[in-house]
Every structure is written in C-alpha cells, then in structure tokens.
Amino acid sequence: MDVASLAQSLTDWVVRVGSTVNDLPGTAAFGLGLFTWFAVEQILRRVMSGLRWVIIVGAIVALGLSVPYLASLMFERGGAAPLSDG
C-alpha cells in the first residue's frame, strides 16, 4: 500500500466518522476528535521526518557533486602564469 492510498483511505475514514459525530454523546465525540487529532499529527510527523531525511540526503549529494567541481575550478592549474614587467 503506497502513501497516497493510505492517506486517501484515512481521509475517507475521518470524513465518514465526522458525518456521524452529531449522533454521538459529547464525551465520545470529544474522544474521537482527540484520537483523530493525535493520529493526523503522528502521520504528519512521520511524513515530515521522512521529508527531512530526503532533504538532508539531497543536500549531501548536491554538495558531493558540487564541491569537487568547485575545487577543480579553484585549484586547477592552467597554463603558465603570465610574467609581469614590473
């Protein structure tokens, strides 16, 4: 099961439960809202944690590709240095 279908099924479940919340007693509705809030927060926390690792790995890969290139530009020895007549 991929993330998109998991998110869609959870969203459908929350909408389905939300449509029946008016028929629940107040304590049960509050508990359901608390559980839904907690579940959504945990899902977002895991997604953001995964996204953070993707960003970190992407930055490391980008630095790994650009640092050698920049070093070769800075320290590359071209032809002979021009002589000054000073």
N, C-alpha and C positions, 0 to 999 in steps of 0.2 A: 504494500500500500504506500503510495507516494504522499508527500506532504500536502499537495493540493487537494487530493481526495479526502485526506484526513481532516483538513481544515474545513472543507465543504460539508462533510458529514457532521462534524461538531457544530458548525454554524446552523445546519438544519435542525439538529437536536435542540440547540438553545432556542431557536425560533419556535419550534414545536412546543417546548416546555413553557416558553414565555406566553404563548397564546392561551395556555390553561392555568396560568398563575392566578387569575382572578377568582378561580373556583377553590383555591387552596386556603387553609387557615393562615392567619398572619404569621405565626411562628414558622410554619412550614415554608411559606413564601420567602420569608427573611433568610431561612437556612438555605433554600435553593439559590437565592441571589448571592449569598455569601460563597456557596460552593462554586457557582458559575464564575464569580469574580476571581476566586482563587485559581480555578482551572485555566481561565484565559490568561491570567498573569503568569502562571507557570509555563504555559505554551509559548507566550511571547518571550519569556526569559530564556527558554531553550533555543528559540529561533534566533534571538539576538546574540546569544552566546556562540552559536554556530556561525552567524554572520561575522562576529568579531574575529573568529579564527580564520575565516575566509579573507578578511581584510588584512590581518597580520601576515598570513602566508603570501597574499598578493603583494604586499609591500616588500617582504623579504625577497620574493622572486624579482620584483622590479628593481630593487637595489642590487641584487646579484647580477642582473643583466646590465645595469647602467654603470655601476662602479668600475668594472673592468674597462668599459668603453671610455669613460671619462679619464681614467688613469692612463689609458693608452694615448688619449689626446694630450694630456698634460705632460707626460714623461716621454713621449715619442721623440726620438732623435731624428731630426730631418737631415738635410744635407749639412754641409759645413757652415759654420756661423760666419756671417759677413764681417769682414775686417773693417775697423774704423780707422780713419786717417787722423785721429785726434792727437 
